[in-house]
């Protein structure tokens, strides 16, 4: 009986923590922060693939956030513009596949059914190449470590936005 009561108390504590608005808000904020970090790293790895370099990502390059502005305003170095654009396009396609694929297919099918099939096939090829770029640009001493890093970064880039927003949304509901 004593163990059963301890189990019940732990269960109640866990439930209280899981519905605590403060904890949900903090976790949601952390997830969103790491979503941005993972997204920037994925853009970098795609750029490295486009440039044909064997560079390993060593950190989050926050200047990546300025690349679209530099491209639009003509400040981007011409040697990097295509790689930058490729990185951003692949990341946007990743987010469309993760968050709004059914809407994208429906809207593209309205314009042309072949266009939607081409988008899905072409997008899948780009995502596979992006996964390879994440893997090959990941640090680590072994293929297993590189795979784990690529899975963590790619996973956070794909699910981080809805997860973070969902946690914050739930925190606001609990208040």
C-alpha positions as CSV (number, residue, x, y, z in Angstrom):
1,X,0.0,0.0,0.0
2,X,2.8,2.4,0.8
3,X,4.3,2.1,-2.7
4,X,0.9,2.5,-4.3
5,X,0.4,5.9,-2.4
6,X,3.9,7.1,-3.4
7,X,3.0,6.2,-7.0
8,X,-0.2,8.1,-6.8
9,X,1.5,11.2,-5.4
10,X,4.2,11.0,-8.1
11,X,1.4,10.7,-10.7
12,X,-0.4,13.8,-9.4
13,X,2.9,15.8,-9.2
14,X,3.6,14.8,-12.8
15,X,0.1,15.8,-13.9
16,X,0.5,19.2,-12.2
17,X,3.8,19.8,-13.8
18,X,2.5,18.8,-17.2
19,X,-0.3,21.3,-17.0
20,X,1.6,24.1,-15.3
21,X,1.3,27.2,-17.5
22,X,4.7,28.4,-16.5
23,X,6.4,25.1,-17.4
24,X,4.5,24.8,-20.7
25,X,5.3,28.4,-21.6
26,X,9.0,27.9,-20.8
27,X,9.2,24.7,-22.7
28,X,7.3,26.2,-25.7
29,X,9.8,29.1,-25.7
30,X,12.7,26.7,-25.6
31,X,11.3,24.6,-28.4
32,X,10.7,27.7,-30.6
33,X,14.3,28.9,-29.9
34,X,15.7,25.6,-30.9
35,X,13.4,25.4,-33.9
36,X,15.0,28.6,-35.1
37,X,18.5,27.3,-34.4
38,X,17.8,24.0,-36.2
39,X,16.2,25.8,-39.2
40,X,19.3,28.0,-39.5
41,X,21.6,25.0,-39.3
42,X,19.6,23.3,-42.0
43,X,19.9,26.3,-44.2
44,X,23.6,26.3,-43.7
45,X,24.0,22.6,-44.5
46,X,21.9,23.1,-47.7
47,X,24.2,26.0,-48.6
48,X,27.3,23.8,-48.1
49,X,25.8,21.2,-50.3
50,X,25.1,23.8,-53.0
51,X,28.6,25.2,-52.8
52,X,30.1,21.7,-52.9
53,X,32.1,22.1,-49.8
54,X,32.9,19.6,-47.1
55,X,32.5,22.0,-44.2
56,X,31.1,20.8,-40.9
57,X,28.6,23.0,-39.1
58,X,30.2,24.2,-35.9
59,X,27.4,26.6,-34.7
60,X,24.4,28.6,-35.5
61,X,25.2,31.4,-37.9
62,X,22.6,34.0,-36.9
63,X,23.6,36.1,-40.0
64,X,21.7,33.5,-42.1
65,X,18.5,35.4,-41.0
66,X,19.8,38.5,-43.0
67,X,20.4,36.6,-46.2
68,X,16.9,37.2,-47.7
69,X,17.3,40.9,-47.1
70,X,20.8,41.0,-48.6
71,X,19.6,39.1,-51.7
72,X,16.6,41.4,-52.2
73,X,18.6,44.6,-51.7
74,X,21.5,43.4,-53.9
75,X,24.0,43.3,-51.0
76,X,24.6,39.5,-51.2
77,X,27.9,38.4,-52.7
78,X,27.2,37.0,-56.1
79,X,29.2,33.9,-55.5
80,X,26.8,32.9,-52.6
81,X,23.4,34.1,-53.9
82,X,22.4,30.8,-55.5
83,X,23.5,28.7,-52.6
84,X,21.7,31.0,-50.2
85,X,18.5,30.9,-52.3
86,X,18.8,27.1,-52.5
87,X,19.1,26.8,-48.7
88,X,16.1,29.0,-48.1
89,X,13.9,27.3,-50.8
90,X,14.7,23.8,-49.4
91,X,13.9,25.0,-45.9
92,X,10.6,26.5,-47.0
93,X,9.7,23.3,-48.9
94,X,10.6,21.3,-45.7
95,X,8.2,23.4,-43.7
96,X,5.5,23.1,-46.4
97,X,5.9,19.3,-46.3
98,X,5.8,19.3,-42.5
99,X,3.0,21.7,-41.9
100,X,0.8,22.3,-44.9
101,X,1.4,19.6,-47.6
102,X,-2.3,18.8,-48.0
103,X,-3.2,22.5,-48.5
104,X,-0.3,22.9,-51.0
105,X,-1.3,19.8,-53.0
106,X,-4.9,20.9,-53.1
107,X,-4.1,24.5,-54.3
108,X,-1.5,23.3,-56.8
109,X,-4.0,20.7,-58.2
110,X,-6.5,23.5,-58.8
111,X,-4.0,25.1,-61.1
112,X,-2.7,21.9,-62.7
113,X,-2.8,18.3,-61.4
114,X,0.6,17.6,-62.9
115,X,2.0,20.6,-61.0
116,X,1.0,19.1,-57.7
117,X,2.6,15.7,-58.5
118,X,5.8,17.4,-59.7
119,X,5.9,19.4,-56.5
120,X,5.6,16.3,-54.3
121,X,8.2,14.4,-56.3
122,X,10.6,17.3,-56.6
123,X,10.1,18.3,-53.0
124,X,10.7,14.7,-51.8
125,X,14.0,14.6,-53.8
126,X,15.0,17.9,-52.3
127,X,14.2,16.7,-48.8
128,X,16.2,13.5,-49.3
129,X,19.2,15.6,-50.5
130,X,18.7,18.0,-47.6
131,X,18.8,15.0,-45.2
132,X,22.1,13.9,-46.8
133,X,23.4,17.5,-46.4
134,X,22.4,17.5,-42.8
135,X,24.2,14.2,-42.2
136,X,27.4,15.0,-44.1
137,X,27.8,18.4,-42.6
138,X,27.2,17.2,-39.0
139,X,30.1,17.1,-36.6
140,X,30.9,13.9,-34.9
141,X,33.6,11.2,-34.9
142,X,31.4,8.4,-36.2
143,X,28.6,7.9,-38.7
144,X,26.2,7.1,-35.8
145,X,26.9,10.4,-34.1
146,X,26.5,12.3,-37.4
147,X,23.2,10.4,-37.9
148,X,21.9,11.3,-34.4
149,X,22.9,14.9,-34.9
150,X,21.2,15.1,-38.3
151,X,18.0,13.5,-36.9
152,X,17.9,15.8,-33.9
153,X,18.4,19.0,-36.0
154,X,16.1,17.8,-38.8
155,X,13.4,16.7,-36.4
156,X,13.4,20.0,-34.5
157,X,13.3,21.9,-37.8
158,X,10.2,19.9,-38.8
159,X,8.2,19.7,-35.6
160,X,9.6,22.6,-33.6
161,X,7.2,25.2,-34.8
162,X,3.9,23.4,-34.2
163,X,5.2,21.9,-31.0
164,X,6.4,25.2,-29.5
165,X,3.3,27.1,-30.6
166,X,1.1,24.3,-29.2
167,X,2.8,24.3,-25.8
168,X,2.5,28.1,-25.5
169,X,-1.1,27.9,-26.7
170,X,-1.8,25.3,-24.0
171,X,-0.1,27.4,-21.4
172,X,-2.3,30.4,-22.2
173,X,-5.4,28.1,-22.0
174,X,-4.3,26.9,-18.5
175,X,-4.1,30.4,-17.1
